């Protein structure tokens, strides 16, 4: 037995710290204790589109999923987080609503580069831009000149620029042709080459400016050779993919099932297998939810029109269990899970000094869960505001029993701490 702490005592063969001085002592029994999951790609949409999601419901869903920190995307809220003023509006909207800690991404849009240093000063986690229409008119997409202007400002700041990497390729026919209820009609309108061309440009800019660049939600495995080469040449590039690209396949999407629509699209089973290869090799650094819900009407559930439907998949609550269920059959283990969901997702938004591992001096953010237990996703357990999800009725491995944020239990066996314990959290390099 080690003698790490004065007053240490032993219960059933485990080393236990003297409980006096602690608010709460938890015996996790046979369950697994890990640092809380950090999901650094969540669209909370609050304020402005809080009928789609909101800080309270999104963070409750996160807590129920073993997540102790989410990082909120700058778009779909109104205003978008593209200025210091808008960042303050968002921080106000979040106040008193948070069941887990929340960091914030800012946006790079044409002409806002003068706002970036002030937002960094305020503790923004980094920035995101779109290389194609974002889906909402108030968050404008950036061309190469806009991106270069932002990279010049970000150089030397330790901040990161993230890219929605799809480009309209000149001469490429992407007008949807065919039955709009068929998934293939949508898939054919967003071919792999749109991602590959965009990622090629990101890689070149990342190498030229040596500013940390990050590709969000990589969907095509065709870009993996470019990514590998860019990293091998020493460019500060990181890449994420999502639970849906690693779980779902185009061949299995039913007609009219618009809950499967997102951009870039879920591609073939072969592509999914190849993405897993990228996760295994380390070319893909992390896995996130890209939780992006909306109201049912915008998902055109009546008509099943894939082209008109909003693109976004809801899943923040189920990320840990989804990855765990799939990862074992792909030759990975619990250490990979920790790296993909926590270590690397803490690093990207600059939260590693306080989060992402269990160490003295860091926040006491934990998840306690039962890896071998199973559960079924049903509407009554879903905590996010709009319940539509492609994972309905799936049975997953990995039941979350407790989530702890800075030493406070926020979720325990289906029940929440009704006093929101989460805080806004800021980049610390
Ligand atoms: Zn997103």
Boltz pocket constraint, residues with backbone or C-beta under 6 A from the ligand:
constraints:
  - pocket:
      binder: B
      contacts: [[A, 41], [A, 43], [A, 73], [A, 290], [A, 291], [A, 292]]
      max_distance: 6.0
